[in-house]
């Protein structure tokens, strides 16, 4: 494992509130194996500069990039993707936290 924390940041446009709530409720169980934690989850208040077409954001911290990739590719998380796709349009981006 690497030295620097890594962050997965999701930009979200919810399509189905009920399915989104179900998906959100299932994600935390997929994180513990990877030493990850949700740092921030919130709804957009205002775009202060530029354009941003998403309503919600989530930030998840991982010990390193290998853990972030392992979580995303894990069978536990991959099993949630069909529900996620029904619930929301989502972009997930990985960042080095150095």
Secondary structure as the mmCIF struct_conf table of DSSP 4:
data_model
#
loop_
_struct_conf.conf_type_id
_struct_conf.id
_struct_conf.beg_label_comp_id
_struct_conf.beg_label_asym_id
_struct_conf.beg_label_seq_id
_struct_conf.end_label_comp_id
_struct_conf.end_label_asym_id
_struct_conf.end_label_seq_id
BEND BEND1 UNK A 3 UNK A 4
STRN STRN1 UNK A 6 UNK A 14
BEND BEND2 UNK A 15 UNK A 15
HELX_RH_AL_P HELX_RH_AL_P1 UNK A 17 UNK A 31
HELX_RH_3T_P HELX_RH_3T_P1 UNK A 32 UNK A 34
TURN_TY1_P TURN_TY1_P1 UNK A 35 UNK A 35
STRN STRN2 UNK A 37 UNK A 43
BEND BEND3 UNK A 49 UNK A 50
BEND BEND4 UNK A 55 UNK A 55
STRN STRN3 UNK A 56 UNK A 62
BEND BEND5 UNK A 63 UNK A 64
HELX_RH_AL_P HELX_RH_AL_P2 UNK A 65 UNK A 73
BEND BEND6 UNK A 74 UNK A 74
HELX_RH_AL_P HELX_RH_AL_P3 UNK A 75 UNK A 78
TURN_TY1_P TURN_TY1_P2 UNK A 79 UNK A 80
HELX_RH_AL_P HELX_RH_AL_P4 UNK A 81 UNK A 87
STRN STRN4 UNK A 88 UNK A 96
#
